[in-house]
Amino acid sequence: MSNKSKKPEEMSFEEAANELDGIIAVIDRGEEDLETMMASHARGQLLVKRCQSLLEQAEQQLKTVDVEELDE
């Protein structure tokens, strides 16, 4: 399954970040029509939200580990 058909909420951080990098490259080149670039931008926003969510989860896990280590 290609990443573009995969829902962002099902993607790993690496998958989402890699697809986002590709979207940015395509938009920066400006070779697509406006409608395609707008759709890519919308998908990119979903991917950014996914990456932010995964980073927040990782940060929370690190905080939990730190607190648990302090309790020992």
VOBA-1610 file (N, C-alpha, C; in pm, whole numbers, padded with zeros to 5 digits, always signed):
BEGIN
Met+00086-00119+00000Met+00000+00000+00000Met+00089+00123+00000Ser+00065+00215-00091Ser+00145+00337-00094Ser+00102+00429+00020Asn+00191+00514+00064Asn+00159+00605+00174Asn+00043+00697+00140Lys+00028+00735+00013Lys-00078+00829-00023Lys-00217+00771-00005Ser-00228+00638-00007Ser-00359+00578+00014Ser-00377+00537+00160Lys-00273+00553+00240Lys-00279+00519+00381Lys-00327+00641+00460Lys-00415+00617+00554Lys-00466+00727+00636Lys-00354+00776+00729Pro-00341+00908+00745Pro-00235+00960+00831Pro-00238+00900+00972Glu-00356+00877+01027Glu-00364+00824+01163Glu-00312+00679+01173Glu-00290+00615+01060Glu-00236+00478+01059Glu-00086+00477+01030Met-00028+00595+01010Met+00112+00603+00970Met+00205+00618+01090Ser+00326+00565+01074Ser+00430+00590+01173Ser+00482+00731+01153Phe+00559+00777+01249Phe+00618+00911+01237Phe+00703+00920+01111Glu+00785+00818+01088Glu+00875+00818+00974Glu+00799+00820+00841Glu+00692+00741+00833Glu+00611+00739+00710Glu+00550+00877+00683Ala+00492+00935+00786Ala+00427+01065+00771Ala+00530+01173+00736Ala+00644+01172+00803Ala+00747+01272+00776Ala+00803+01257+00635Asn+00824+01135+00591Asn+00876+01113+00455Asn+00777+01160+00349Glu+00649+01129+00368Glu+00550+01174+00271Glu+00540+01326+00272Leu+00546+01384+00391Leu+00541+01530+00402Leu+00660+01594+00329Asp+00777+01537+00342Asp+00894+01587+00269Asp+00869+01585+00118Gly+00808+01476+00070Gly+00777+01466-00072Gly+00677+01570-00117Ile+00576+01594-00036Ile+00474+01695-00069Ile+00538+01833-00076Ile+00623+01863+00020Ile+00690+01994+00021Ile+00775+02012-00104Ala+00846+01907-00143Ala+00930+01915-00263Ala+00846+01942-00388Val+00733+01873-00400Val+00646+01892-00517Val+00589+02034-00519Ile+00543+02082-00406Ile+00487+02217-00400Ile+00595+02321-00429Asp+00714+02300-00373Asp+00824+02394-00398Asp+00861+02403-00546Arg+00855+02291-00616Arg+00887+02292-00759Arg+00782+02368-00838Gly+00657+02369-00790Gly+00550+02442-00856Gly+00510+02385-00990Glu+00532+02258-01011Glu+00504+02196-01140Glu+00361+02142-01152Glu+00289+02138-01042Glu+00152+02086-01043Glu+00052+02200-01060Asp-00068+02164-01100Asp-00172+02267-01110Asp-00220+02306-00970Leu-00288+02417-00963Leu-00330+02473-00834Leu-00416+02374-00755Glu-00510+02308-00820Glu-00599+02215-00752Glu-00520+02100-00688Thr-00423+02047-00760Thr-00341+01938-00708Thr-00257+01987-00591Met-00201+02106-00604Met-00119+02160-00494Met-00204+02187-00370Met-00327+02231-00389Met-00416+02255-00275Met-00450+02123-00205Ala-00475+02019-00283Ala-00503+01887-00225Ala-00379+01835-00151Ser-00263+01855-00209Ser-00139+01813-00144Ser-00117+01891-00015His-00148+02019-00018His-00134+02101+00102His-00226+02051+00213Ala-00349+02018+00179Ala-00444+01966+00278Ala-00393+01835+00337Arg-00342+01747+00252Arg-00286+01619+00301Arg-00165+01648+00390Gly-00084+01744+00351Gly+00032+01781+00431Gly-00007+01828+00570Gln-00116+01902+00579Gln-00162+01948+00710Gln-00201+01830+00799Leu-00265+01730+00741Leu-00300+01610+00818Leu-00175+01537+00864Leu-00074+01532+00778Leu+00051+01465+00813Leu+00125+01540+00924Val+00122+01672+00918Val+00184+01752+01025Val+00115+01723+01158Lys-00018+01719+01157Lys-00093+01690+01280Lys-00057+01551+01333Arg-00040+01454+01243Arg-00001+01319+01285Arg+00136+01320+01350Cys+00231+01387+01287Cys+00366+01395+01343Cys+00365+01463+01479Gln+00291+01573+01491Gln+00282+01643+01619Gln+00223+01552+01726Ser+00118+01479+01691Ser+00054+01389+01787Ser+00151+01280+01835Leu+00224+01222+01741Leu+00320+01117+01778Leu+00433+01173+01864Leu+00479+01293+01833Leu+00583+01355+01915Leu+00532+01386+02055Glu+00408+01430+02066Glu+00349+01456+02198Glu+00336+01328+02278Gln+00296+01218+02211Gln+00287+01089+02278Gln+00424+01044+02329Ala+00525+01061+02245Ala+00661+01021+02284Ala+00709+01105+02403Glu+00680+01234+02399Glu+00720+01323+02508Glu+00652+01280+02638Gln+00524+01246+02630Gln+00450+01203+02749Gln+00508+01073+02803Gln+00544+00981+02715Gln+00605+00855+02759Gln+00738+00882+02829Leu+00816+00975+02776Leu+00944+01009+02839Leu+00923+01070+02976Lys+00823+01155+02989Lys+00793+01214+03119Lys+00751+01107+03218Thr+00671+01011+03173Thr+00625+00902+03259Thr+00743+00817+03305Val+00834+00787+03213Val+00953+00709+03248Val+01037+00785+03349Asp+01055+00914+03329Asp+01134+00995+03422Asp+01072+00994+03562Val+00941+01008+03571Val+00872+01007+03699Val+00885+00870+03765Glu+00869+00763+03689Glu+00881+00629+03744Glu+01021+00603+03796Glu+01124+00654+03726Glu+01262+00637+03770Glu+01287+00712+03901Leu+01223+00828+03917Leu+01238+00906+04040Leu+01175+00835+04159Asp+01070+00757+04134Asp+01000+00687+04241Asp+01077+00565+04291Glu+01177+00520+04215Glu+01251+00399+04255Glu+01351+00426+04362
//
